[in-house]
Each structure stands twice: as C-alpha cells, then as structure tokens.
Amino acid sequence: MDPGARHGPGFGALLIALVVAVSACGHAQRPERKTYVVSEDARGVGTAEGPGTGGSGAEAYCNELEKQCFQKCWRRKPAYDSIPKHSGKHHEQCTEQCLGVFMKCIKEQAALEKLDTKRELRFSDMAVALDWLREHRSEVALGTVVVVAGVAFSLVVAPAGLLVLSPI
C-alpha cells in the first residue's frame, strides 16, 4: 500500500513544508537596528578592576586606580616614622607613590592597545546579550562593541542616563 494513499494526496508535500518551516526558525534571528536599553541607570559600568572590555578609557581607568591608591595611602600610617600622618610630607609621599601606580597603568594599557587585545563581545541572541551585560556591567567599558547575530552595537549612555546598546 502506498504511504501517501493512507493519508491523502498532498500529505507528503505538507510534511515537507512543515519540516522546512520548522528548520528555518532554528537559526538566530538578526536583531533590529534600533537602540536597546540595557539598564535605566548607567552607574557602575566599568568599575571592576582590570582593563575592561573594549572602549578607550585607559586614562580614566588609570586615574581611578591612582585615586584609590591615594585614598588607601592617606588612610595608612606613612612608611617612615619621621613623617606625621596627614602632614604635607605624607601627602607628598602618597602623591609620588600613586603617580608611579598611574604611570605603570598607562604603560600597561598602551602595551595592551599595541597588542590589539581589545575584545568585542559576540552573542547569537539579543536577549542573551542584554542579560549578560546587565550581570557584567562593571566589567565592560563604555564604547564596547557588542555584536549580536552579525549586527554591531556600541555600549553608550543615552542623554537620560540610560545604559543602551546603540547600532553602529
């Protein structure tokens, strides 16, 4: 007995059409070229230690390291007993010490840039990208390139203070 005869004429064509339709939806959909809101508040972006991902904020990153170094140094007793805490000499010592930290950071960032180790983040789905960015916002820098299903976006702050992915 012919299998097509049991289900009627056209059953095979219907089955093939169904298989094609289901398999066509199996690939990642390209996101629309529009702006996507990552967060309603951009605070905390790029605050994790390390060079971050993407962006060109090496100087801002190193300035922050220098600031943290100075605050830590200023809270501590000076290295030499002859220097009174919170004196002009203590300030000078912390400034000199943390300037060294800043200069070392700048050199390291320049070396990283020469190696072209800036990364771009790649995702196959916009929902996954947004979830990841929300969870890792302190690890990324503004200006990071995020590629979703072949469409490039940049992580930026909108005028209202929103953290968004904007198409490039």
Z-matrix of the N, CA and C atoms (Angstrom, degrees):
N
C 1 1.449
C 2 1.529 1 109.05
N 3 1.289 2 116.55 1 137.49
C 4 1.453 3 123.08 2 -178.74
C 5 1.532 4 109.12 3 -73.62
N 6 1.382 5 119.63 4 127.40
C 7 1.463 6 121.17 5 -178.61
C 8 1.519 7 112.83 6 -61.34
N 9 1.317 8 118.37 7 -32.67
C 10 1.460 9 120.81 8 179.19
C 11 1.512 10 111.76 9 -68.70
N 12 1.326 11 117.24 10 -29.74
C 13 1.456 12 121.09 11 -178.51
C 14 1.522 13 110.54 12 -69.61
N 15 1.298 14 117.64 13 -31.90
C 16 1.460 15 120.65 14 -178.20
C 17 1.529 16 110.86 15 -67.84
N 18 1.330 17 118.81 16 -34.29
C 19 1.461 18 122.19 17 -176.85
C 20 1.514 19 113.20 18 -104.85
N 21 1.249 20 118.06 19 0.39
C 22 1.456 21 120.93 20 179.26
C 23 1.520 22 111.16 21 97.96
N 24 1.348 23 116.45 22 161.10
C 25 1.471 24 119.99 23 -177.33
C 26 1.513 25 110.00 24 -70.89
N 27 1.131 26 133.81 25 138.17
C 28 1.459 27 132.79 26 178.52
C 29 1.523 28 113.46 27 96.78
N 30 1.343 29 116.98 28 -6.98
C 31 1.467 30 119.00 29 179.66
C 32 1.530 31 110.46 30 -62.87
N 33 1.312 32 117.18 31 -40.71
C 34 1.475 33 121.55 32 179.57
C 35 1.518 34 111.22 33 -63.21
N 36 1.331 35 117.02 34 -42.65
C 37 1.467 36 121.20 35 179.24
C 38 1.519 37 110.27 36 -65.71
N 39 1.340 38 117.00 37 -39.34
C 40 1.460 39 121.62 38 177.92
C 41 1.526 40 110.53 39 -64.41
N 42 1.330 41 116.67 40 -41.98
C 43 1.449 42 121.88 41 179.09
C 44 1.529 43 110.65 42 -63.10
N 45 1.328 44 117.46 43 -43.25
C 46 1.467 45 121.70 44 178.50
C 47 1.526 46 110.36 45 -64.45
N 48 1.332 47 117.38 46 -43.82
C 49 1.463 48 120.93 47 179.14
C 50 1.527 49 111.05 48 -61.37
N 51 1.334 50 117.37 49 -39.63
C 52 1.456 51 122.56 50 179.10
C 53 1.531 52 110.68 51 -64.53
N 54 1.328 53 116.95 52 -44.79
C 55 1.468 54 121.54 53 179.27
C 56 1.527 55 110.71 54 -62.51
N 57 1.323 56 117.77 55 -42.37
C 58 1.463 57 121.80 56 179.60
C 59 1.529 58 110.17 57 -65.12
N 60 1.323 59 117.69 58 -42.96
C 61 1.458 60 121.43 59 -178.77
C 62 1.526 61 111.33 60 -64.66
N 63 1.325 62 116.60 61 -42.43
C 64 1.463 63 120.30 62 -179.85
C 65 1.520 64 110.62 63 -67.82
N 66 1.315 65 118.61 64 -42.54
C 67 1.462 66 120.64 65 -178.02
C 68 1.523 67 111.34 66 -70.78
N 69 1.323 68 118.78 67 -27.68
C 70 1.462 69 120.89 68 179.33
C 71 1.517 70 111.39 69 -68.07
N 72 1.322 71 118.65 70 -26.00
C 73 1.454 72 122.37 71 -179.98
C 74 1.520 73 111.80 72 -86.99
N 75 1.316 74 117.29 73 1.16
C 76 1.451 75 121.12 74 -177.16
C 77 1.513 76 113.97 75 -80.94
N 78 1.330 77 119.34 76 -11.80
C 79 1.456 78 120.18 77 179.56
C 80 1.526 79 109.95 78 -94.32
N 81 1.318 80 115.71 79 162.56
C 82 1.467 81 120.41 80 -178.96
C 83 1.524 82 109.85 81 -69.91
N 84 1.298 83 115.86 82 134.21
C 85 1.455 84 121.26 83 177.94
C 86 1.524 85 109.33 84 -79.08
N 87 1.312 86 116.97 85 136.60
C 88 1.466 87 120.77 86 177.40
C 89 1.522 88 107.92 87 -71.01
N 90 1.329 89 117.01 88 132.83
C 91 1.464 90 119.01 89 178.90
C 92 1.524 91 110.64 90 -72.32
N 93 1.308 92 115.22 91 155.77
C 94 1.463 93 120.09 92 176.89
C 95 1.524 94 108.32 93 -68.44
N 96 1.318 95 116.61 94 151.07
C 97 1.464 96 121.19 95 177.36
C 98 1.522 97 107.97 96 -84.51
N 99 1.322 98 114.91 97 73.53
C 100 1.458 99 121.49 98 177.36
C 101 1.520 100 107.69 99 -135.02
N 102 1.310 101 116.98 100 173.82
C 103 1.460 102 121.85 101 179.52
C 104 1.519 103 109.17 102 -86.45
N 105 1.344 104 115.77 103 132.36
C 106 1.459 105 122.13 104 179.42
C 107 1.522 106 109.11 105 -112.60
N 108 1.333 107 117.42 106 132.09
C 109 1.465 108 121.69 107 179.27
C 110 1.525 109 108.92 108 -80.84
N 111 1.333 110 115.77 109 122.71
C 112 1.458 111 121.59 110 175.90
C 113 1.524 112 108.57 111 -87.00
N 114 1.334 113 116.02 112 -43.96
C 115 1.458 114 121.47 113 -177.46
C 116 1.521 115 108.97 114 -155.19
N 117 1.322 116 116.30 115 151.71
C 118 1.462 117 120.50 116 178.07
C 119 1.516 118 111.58 117 -80.63
N 120 1.340 119 116.90 118 -5.02
C 121 1.450 120 121.81 119 -178.82
C 122 1.527 121 108.52 120 -138.48
N 123 1.307 122 117.57 121 125.45
C 124 1.470 123 121.57 122 -176.68
C 125 1.525 124 112.77 123 -88.62
N 126 1.343 125 118.00 124 -0.75
C 127 1.465 126 119.15 125 -179.96
C 128 1.524 127 110.67 126 -63.29
N 129 1.319 128 115.55 127 143.63
C 130 1.457 129 121.02 128 176.52
C 131 1.513 130 114.21 129 93.44
N 132 1.336 131 117.83 130 -3.91
C 133 1.466 132 119.86 131 179.48
C 134 1.518 133 109.00 132 -72.78
N 135 1.323 134 115.68 133 129.75
C 136 1.459 135 120.88 134 176.32
C 137 1.508 136 115.23 135 72.80
N 138 1.334 137 118.68 136 22.34
C 139 1.461 138 120.62 137 -177.28
C 140 1.516 139 113.52 138 -91.07
N 141 1.330 140 118.95 139 -10.17
C 142 1.464 141 120.56 140 179.26
C 143 1.526 142 109.49 141 -71.40
N 144 1.337 143 116.05 142 150.47
C 145 1.456 144 119.38 143 177.91
C 146 1.509 145 109.46 144 -69.72
N 147 1.298 146 116.28 145 148.51
C 148 1.454 147 122.28 146 -178.27
C 149 1.505 148 109.34 147 115.37
N 150 1.315 149 117.25 148 170.61
C 151 1.451 150 120.25 149 -174.84
C 152 1.512 151 114.55 150 -71.71
N 153 1.320 152 119.35 151 -12.18
C 154 1.455 153 120.47 152 -179.02
C 155 1.515 154 111.48 153 80.54
N 156 1.299 155 115.12 154 -173.11
C 157 1.456 156 120.28 155 -177.99
C 158 1.508 157 107.99 156 -122.35
N 159 1.313 158 116.11 157 114.83
C 160 1.455 159 120.27 158 176.96
C 161 1.507 160 112.60 159 73.03
N 162 1.316 161 115.67 160 -167.31
C 163 1.443 162 120.88 161 -179.48
C 164 1.518 163 111.32 162 72.76
N 165 1.323 164 116.35 163 177.52
C 166 1.451 165 120.12 164 179.42
C 167 1.509 166 109.61 165 -133.35
N 168 1.312 167 117.81 166 39.60
C 169 1.450 168 122.58 167 -175.92
C 170 1.502 169 114.20 168 -94.50
N 171 1.346 170 119.20 169 37.15
C 172 1.459 171 121.81 170 -177.77
C 173 1.511 172 111.16 171 -59.83
N 174 1.322 173 117.92 172 -44.72
C 175 1.461 174 120.13 173 -177.89
C 176 1.527 175 110.96 174 -66.60
N 177 1.335 176 116.99 175 -42.22
C 178 1.461 177 120.09 176 178.59
C 179 1.526 178 110.46 177 -63.84
N 180 1.317 179 116.19 178 -40.23
C 181 1.462 180 120.99 179 177.99
C 182 1.527 181 110.16 180 -62.25
N 183 1.318 182 116.99 181 -46.95
C 184 1.463 183 121.14 182 -178.99
C 185 1.532 184 111.31 183 -68.01
N 186 1.336 185 117.33 184 -35.90
C 187 1.472 186 120.32 185 174.99
C 188 1.522 187 110.72 186 -60.10
N 189 1.326 188 116.02 187 -41.14
C 190 1.464 189 120.21 188 179.06
C 191 1.526 190 110.91 189 -64.95
N 192 1.329 191 116.68 190 -40.89
C 193 1.469 192 119.90 191 176.64
C 194 1.525 193 110.87 192 -61.60
N 195 1.329 194 116.45 193 -42.79
C 196 1.468 195 120.68 194 179.18
C 197 1.533 196 110.77 195 -62.77
N 198 1.314 197 116.35 196 -42.51
C 199 1.468 198 121.37 197 179.45
C 200 1.528 199 110.71 198 -61.87
N 201 1.336 200 116.70 199 -45.51
C 202 1.464 201 120.70 200 178.80
C 203 1.521 202 111.01 201 -64.32
N 204 1.320 203 116.99 202 -39.56
C 205 1.461 204 122.36 203 178.11
C 206 1.526 205 109.51 204 -60.15
N 207 1.338 206 116.56 205 -47.03
C 208 1.465 207 120.49 206 -178.10
C 209 1.534 208 110.86 207 -63.41
N 210 1.323 209 116.91 208 -44.19
C 211 1.468 210 119.74 209 179.95
C 212 1.521 211 111.07 210 -60.89
N 213 1.324 212 116.13 211 -41.92
C 214 1.463 213 120.97 212 179.02
C 215 1.532 214 110.27 213 -65.02
N 216 1.318 215 117.00 214 -46.34
C 217 1.459 216 122.18 215 179.49
C 218 1.525 217 110.88 216 -61.75
N 219 1.319 218 117.17 217 -43.65
C 220 1.461 219 122.63 218 -176.72
C 221 1.531 220 111.78 219 -65.23
N 222 1.344 221 116.41 220 -32.38
C 223 1.474 222 120.13 221 178.75
C 224 1.528 223 112.00 222 -74.28
N 225 1.322 224 116.88 223 -24.46
C 226 1.467 225 121.47 224 -176.16
C 227 1.520 226 112.02 225 -90.97
N 228 1.317 227 114.10 226 160.83
C 229 1.455 228 121.98 227 174.51
C 230 1.526 229 108.07 228 -69.19
N 231 1.339 230 118.21 229 138.16
C 232 1.471 231 120.25 230 179.31
C 233 1.532 232 112.21 231 -58.51
N 234 1.323 233 115.00 232 156.05
C 235 1.471 234 121.17 233 -177.44
C 236 1.526 235 111.68 234 -63.91
N 237 1.312 236 117.55 235 -30.35
C 238 1.473 237 121.45 236 -179.71
C 239 1.520 238 109.77 237 -106.82
N 240 1.333 239 115.69 238 133.43
C 241 1.467 240 120.58 239 -179.71
C 242 1.519 241 112.68 240 -63.66
N 243 1.321 242 117.15 241 -23.20
C 244 1.466 243 120.82 242 -178.78
C 245 1.535 244 112.58 243 -74.27
N 246 1.321 245 116.86 244 -12.20
C 247 1.473 246 120.66 245 -179.93
C 248 1.528 247 109.04 246 -99.20
N 249 1.341 248 117.44 247 116.78
C 250 1.476 249 119.55 248 177.88
C 251 1.537 250 111.05 249 -69.80
N 252 1.337 251 115.10 250 142.72
C 253 1.467 252 120.82 251 178.57
C 254 1.526 253 109.64 252 -61.45
N 255 1.318 254 116.91 253 137.75
C 256 1.467 255 127.00 254 178.92
C 257 1.531 256 113.29 255 64.79
N 258 1.310 257 116.66 256 23.26
C 259 1.470 258 120.63 257 175.92
C 260 1.528 259 108.77 258 -89.77
N 261 1.327 260 114.60 259 175.14
C 262 1.465 261 119.91 260 176.74
C 263 1.521 262 111.49 261 -61.48
N 264 1.334 263 116.50 262 -38.45
C 265 1.475 264 120.48 263 178.66
C 266 1.530 265 110.46 264 -67.15
N 267 1.336 266 116.90 265 -36.63
C 268 1.471 267 120.74 266 177.74
C 269 1.531 268 108.98 267 -63.78
N 270 1.327 269 116.78 268 -43.74
C 271 1.461 270 122.04 269 178.42
C 272 1.526 271 110.20 270 -60.72
N 273 1.306 272 115.73 271 -43.96
C 274 1.470 273 121.31 272 179.13
C 275 1.533 274 111.04 273 -62.20
N 276 1.344 275 115.74 274 -43.36
C 277 1.471 276 120.25 275 179.72
C 278 1.532 277 110.71 276 -62.20
N 279 1.328 278 117.12 277 -46.03
C 280 1.471 279 121.00 278 -179.51
C 281 1.526 280 110.78 279 -65.20
N 282 1.335 281 116.54 280 -40.64
C 283 1.462 282 120.65 281 179.33
C 284 1.527 283 110.32 282 -61.58
N 285 1.321 284 116.42 283 -46.19
C 286 1.468 285 120.87 284 -179.43
C 287 1.535 286 111.40 285 -64.81
N 288 1.330 287 115.40 286 -45.22
C 289 1.473 288 120.45 287 -179.40
C 290 1.525 289 110.87 288 -61.06
N 291 1.313 290 116.56 289 -44.64
C 292 1.464 291 120.53 290 -174.49
C 293 1.520 292 112.38 291 -80.18
N 294 1.329 293 117.47 292 -22.55
C 295 1.454 294 119.98 293 171.68
C 296 1.528 295 109.25 294 -64.21
N 297 1.333 296 115.93 295 -37.43
C 298 1.466 297 120.69 296 175.32
C 299 1.520 298 111.44 297 -61.65
N 300 1.336 299 116.32 298 -40.98
C 301 1.471 300 121.19 299 177.85
C 302 1.536 301 109.64 300 -62.91
N 303 1.332 302 115.90 301 -43.31
C 304 1.468 303 121.00 302 179.33
C 305 1.527 304 111.10 303 -61.87
N 306 1.329 305 117.00 304 -48.46
C 307 1.467 306 120.83 305 -177.85
C 308 1.525 307 111.60 306 -63.54
N 309 1.335 308 116.74 307 -40.11
C 310 1.461 309 120.63 308 177.68
C 311 1.531 310 110.07 309 -62.48
N 312 1.332 311 116.26 310 -42.97
C 313 1.461 312 121.63 311 179.15
C 314 1.528 313 110.69 312 -61.48
N 315 1.333 314 117.42 313 -45.83
C 316 1.464 315 121.40 314 -179.77
C 317 1.528 316 110.23 315 -60.03
N 318 1.343 317 116.76 316 -43.34
C 319 1.468 318 120.41 317 179.16
C 320 1.526 319 110.61 318 -63.33
N 321 1.337 320 116.78 319 -42.13
C 322 1.476 321 120.25 320 179.26
C 323 1.519 322 111.11 321 -64.48
N 324 1.330 323 116.66 322 -41.18
C 325 1.465 324 120.43 323 179.72
C 326 1.526 325 110.61 324 -66.30
N 327 1.339 326 116.69 325 -38.90
C 328 1.468 327 120.21 326 177.96
C 329 1.527 328 110.32 327 -64.85
N 330 1.329 329 116.27 328 -40.16
C 331 1.469 330 119.75 329 178.51
C 332 1.524 331 110.69 330 -64.53
N 333 1.319 332 116.40 331 -40.98
C 334 1.466 333 119.95 332 178.00
C 335 1.523 334 110.70 333 -63.19
N 336 1.325 335 116.75 334 -40.27
C 337 1.455 336 120.08 335 -179.39
C 338 1.535 337 110.81 336 -67.00
N 339 1.339 338 116.97 337 -37.30
C 340 1.465 339 120.15 338 177.43
C 341 1.520 340 110.88 339 -63.56
N 342 1.327 341 116.05 340 -35.47
C 343 1.461 342 119.80 341 178.33
C 344 1.521 343 111.42 342 -76.36
N 345 1.341 344 115.51 343 -7.70
C 346 1.462 345 121.73 344 -178.41
C 347 1.513 346 110.85 345 55.40
N 348 1.336 347 115.30 346 51.45
C 349 1.452 348 119.23 347 -179.25
C 350 1.524 349 112.09 348 -92.47
N 351 1.305 350 116.86 349 9.33
C 352 1.460 351 117.88 350 175.94
C 353 1.516 352 108.03 351 -61.56
N 354 1.302 353 115.02 352 135.56
C 355 1.459 354 119.01 353 -179.10
C 356 1.516 355 109.97 354 -106.94
N 357 1.283 356 112.96 355 156.23
C 358 1.453 357 118.40 356 167.85
C 359 1.516 358 105.58 357 -116.18
N 360 1.287 359 115.65 358 144.14
C 361 1.464 360 120.58 359 179.78
C 362 1.511 361 108.65 360 -87.68
N 363 1.317 362 116.79 361 137.40
C 364 1.475 363 121.52 362 -179.44
C 365 1.523 364 109.60 363 -124.76
N 366 1.319 365 114.96 364 133.14
C 367 1.458 366 122.21 365 177.97
C 368 1.514 367 108.51 366 -137.09
N 369 1.325 368 115.75 367 153.92
C 370 1.460 369 119.51 368 178.68
C 371 1.524 370 111.72 369 -93.17
N 372 1.332 371 117.02 370 -13.18
C 373 1.457 372 120.83 371 -173.25
C 374 1.528 373 109.26 372 -143.23
N 375 1.325 374 117.98 373 137.77
C 376 1.462 375 122.39 374 -177.85
C 377 1.526 376 111.88 375 -64.09
N 378 1.316 377 118.36 376 -38.83
C 379 1.467 378 120.73 377 -179.68
C 380 1.529 379 110.47 378 -62.10
N 381 1.320 380 116.39 379 -41.77
C 382 1.464 381 121.09 380 178.66
C 383 1.527 382 109.55 381 -65.17
N 384 1.329 383 117.50 382 -42.55
C 385 1.469 384 121.74 383 179.70
C 386 1.521 385 110.66 384 -61.24
N 387 1.330 386 116.88 385 -47.58
C 388 1.465 387 120.50 386 -179.08
C 389 1.526 388 111.19 387 -63.47
N 390 1.326 389 117.26 388 -43.05
C 391 1.472 390 120.60 389 177.91
C 392 1.519 391 111.01 390 -60.47
N 393 1.340 392 116.77 391 -44.93
C 394 1.464 393 120.59 392 -178.71
C 395 1.526 394 110.56 393 -63.99
N 396 1.325 395 117.06 394 -44.03
C 397 1.462 396 120.95 395 -179.28
C 398 1.523 397 111.47 396 -64.70
N 399 1.321 398 117.64 397 -36.80
C 400 1.466 399 120.36 398 178.11
C 401 1.531 400 110.89 399 -64.99
N 402 1.325 401 116.23 400 -38.88
C 403 1.464 402 120.62 401 -178.74
C 404 1.523 403 112.74 402 -77.79
N 405 1.341 404 118.20 403 -25.44
C 406 1.466 405 121.89 404 -173.92
C 407 1.525 406 112.61 405 -119.09
N 408 1.307 407 118.24 406 26.83
C 409 1.467 408 121.06 407 -174.73
C 410 1.517 409 113.72 408 -60.42
N 411 1.342 410 117.79 409 -28.01
C 412 1.463 411 119.11 410 179.15
C 413 1.526 412 111.71 411 -74.88
N 414 1.327 413 117.50 412 -15.27
C 415 1.460 414 121.72 413 -176.60
C 416 1.521 415 113.79 414 -95.21
N 417 1.311 416 117.40 415 -8.80
C 418 1.463 417 120.18 416 -178.44
C 419 1.522 418 109.62 417 -109.81
N 420 1.306 419 115.78 418 155.91
C 421 1.457 420 121.38 419 178.59
C 422 1.521 421 109.31 420 -106.57
N 423 1.332 422 114.95 421 153.22
C 424 1.461 423 118.24 422 173.11
C 425 1.521 424 107.41 423 -61.20
N 426 1.298 425 116.58 424 141.57
C 427 1.457 426 121.35 425 -177.95
C 428 1.517 427 113.21 426 93.80
N 429 1.338 428 117.39 427 -5.30
C 430 1.459 429 120.67 428 178.72
C 431 1.524 430 109.38 429 -58.79
N 432 1.323 431 115.66 430 136.23
C 433 1.463 432 120.89 431 177.10
C 434 1.526 433 108.07 432 -87.18
N 435 1.317 434 116.39 433 126.56
C 436 1.461 435 122.83 434 179.23
C 437 1.526 436 107.00 435 -120.02
N 438 1.331 437 116.01 436 120.20
C 439 1.463 438 120.98 437 -179.56
C 440 1.527 439 107.83 438 -105.61
N 441 1.333 440 115.50 439 121.37
C 442 1.460 441 121.31 440 179.95
C 443 1.512 442 108.36 441 -119.46
N 444 1.332 443 116.00 442 114.63
C 445 1.473 444 122.69 443 179.97
C 446 1.523 445 111.40 444 49.50
N 447 1.336 446 116.07 445 40.82
C 448 1.456 447 121.02 446 176.80
C 449 1.512 448 115.41 447 87.07
N 450 1.325 449 118.98 448 -3.30
C 451 1.457 450 122.46 449 179.26
C 452 1.529 451 108.11 450 -103.55
N 453 1.340 452 117.29 451 126.89
C 454 1.467 453 122.26 452 -176.48
C 455 1.522 454 111.73 453 -90.01
N 456 1.331 455 115.17 454 136.04
C 457 1.456 456 123.35 455 176.98
C 458 1.521 457 107.85 456 -130.31
N 459 1.320 458 116.09 457 161.62
C 460 1.457 459 121.43 458 175.23
C 461 1.526 460 108.05 459 -123.35
N 462 1.338 461 116.43 460 140.62
C 463 1.459 462 121.79 461 179.04
C 464 1.524 463 107.85 462 -83.85
N 465 1.336 464 116.81 463 115.56
C 466 1.462 465 121.74 464 -175.70
C 467 1.530 466 110.27 465 -138.42
N 468 1.338 467 114.72 466 168.16
C 469 1.462 468 120.88 467 175.04
C 470 1.523 469 107.44 468 -103.84
N 471 1.326 470 115.95 469 125.54
C 472 1.465 471 121.46 470 177.97
C 473 1.529 472 108.82 471 -78.65
N 474 1.336 473 118.20 472 159.98
C 475 1.470 474 121.00 473 -178.35
C 476 1.531 475 114.44 474 -53.05
N 477 1.306 476 119.13 475 -29.83
C 478 1.463 477 121.54 476 -179.52
C 479 1.533 478 112.11 477 -81.23
N 480 1.333 479 117.41 478 2.50
C 481 1.452 480 120.90 479 -179.73
C 482 1.523 481 113.70 480 90.56
N 483 1.319 482 116.16 481 7.11
C 484 1.462 483 120.63 482 179.23
C 485 1.531 484 109.64 483 -77.37
N 486 1.321 485 116.57 484 143.83
C 487 1.458 486 121.34 485 171.73
C 488 1.517 487 106.08 486 -91.85
N 489 1.338 488 116.79 487 120.17
C 490 1.468 489 119.99 488 -173.63
C 491 1.524 490 111.53 489 -133.66
N 492 1.338 491 113.95 490 159.51
C 493 1.461 492 122.39 491 168.16
C 494 1.510 493 105.99 492 -100.18
N 495 1.307 494 115.96 493 118.55
C 496 1.452 495 121.26 494 -177.99
C 497 1.529 496 108.89 495 -112.53
N 498 1.334 497 118.65 496 134.61
C 499 1.466 498 120.09 497 -179.22
C 500 1.528 499 111.44 498 -62.33
N 501 1.316 500 114.55 499 143.72
C 502 1.480 501 119.95 500 178.76
C 503 1.511 502 108.03 501 -93.39
